[in-house]
Amino acid sequence: MEDYKLIFINKIGKNSDDEYQYEFMFSTDISIVWGDGWSTIPSGICSQVDKLPHNSTYDLTKKVISKLNLDVAQDNTCFSMQDCIDKIVALAWENITDYEEYPFNRLVFHYGDTFEEVDEKLQEHNIDIEMY
């Protein structure tokens, strides 16, 4: 798994247990990853199809189910997905809107994070990642 790098987090929505579902997509070659609407600013105006990376540019998808709500870059109203590639904005971050204080260890994922880094971050929040 050491060659896999995070390239996209697709927020699926809530399940019947009131948990959020996500697809974490990884690639062994992050230089070839692209989606049709990725240069559009803001990325939030793209259609759902344009937000996804091309199928041929990623190698692995993992499912994550959690009570934690993540805001995802593709729904951002200020930046493009290219800004994630350039590390101007994160791919996803823990939504802290309803928190009373800023969390000590806020969950944040960046384009190009290794599989091991992603797994460690999730484990710190007692969240499992599963392959399907």
C-alpha positions, -999 to 999 in steps of 0.1 A, spaced: 0 0 0 30 23 3 27 34 -34 -9 46 -31 -16 83 -27 -49 100 -19 -64 119 -49 -101 124 -41 -127 119 -14 -162 114 -27 -189 122 -1 -217 97 -7 -241 110 20 -257 96 52 -268 60 56 -298 47 76 -276 47 108 -271 85 105 -234 79 95 -216 96 67 -202 75 39 -172 84 18 -151 69 -10 -114 75 -6 -97 72 -40 -60 65 -44 -35 64 -73 0 52 -77 7 80 -102 -8 113 -90 7 132 -119 -20 117 -143 -50 123 -121 -77 147 -136 -114 152 -139 -134 171 -165 -144 200 -142 -112 202 -121 -100 236 -135 -134 252 -129 -135 279 -102 -154 274 -80 -155 236 -81 -189 237 -63 -207 247 -95 -196 216 -115 -220 188 -120 -215 157 -98 -200 138 -128 -175 165 -135 -162 164 -99 -151 128 -101 -116 119 -114 -114 99 -146 -117 61 -139 -84 54 -156 -64 77 -132 -70 60 -99 -62 24 -88 -78 19 -54 -111 29 -37 -117 25 0 -149 30 19 -151 50 51 -181 52 73 -181 77 102 -202 99 124 -178 127 116 -189 151 89 -162 160 64 -164 191 41 -150 181 7 -131 203 -17 -153 195 -47 -182 213 -30 -161 244 -22 -174 277 -36 -140 294 -37 -114 270 -51 -110 245 -79 -98 209 -76 -65 221 -92 -60 241 -60 -61 208 -41 -34 194 -64 -13 225 -57 -20 221 -20 -37 255 -16 -67 238 -1 -73 204 15 -93 176 -2 -114 173 29 -116 186 65 -136 179 96 -166 202 98 -164 219 131 -194 243 128 -213 228 158 -182 223 180 -179 244 212 -142 247 209 -115 240 182 -105 204 183 -69 195 193 -65 171 164 -87 183 135 -91 157 108 -77 170 75 -67 152 42 -45 166 15 -40 156 -21 -11 132 -22 -13 119 14 0 84 14 -23 55 22 -5 50 55 -9 87 65 -47 85 57 -51 53 77 -32 68 107 -54 99 107 -85 78 106 -72 54 133 -66 84 156 -103 92 154 -113 55 157 -125 53 121 -118 22 100 -110 22 63 -122 -8 43 -115 -20 8 -144 -29 -16 
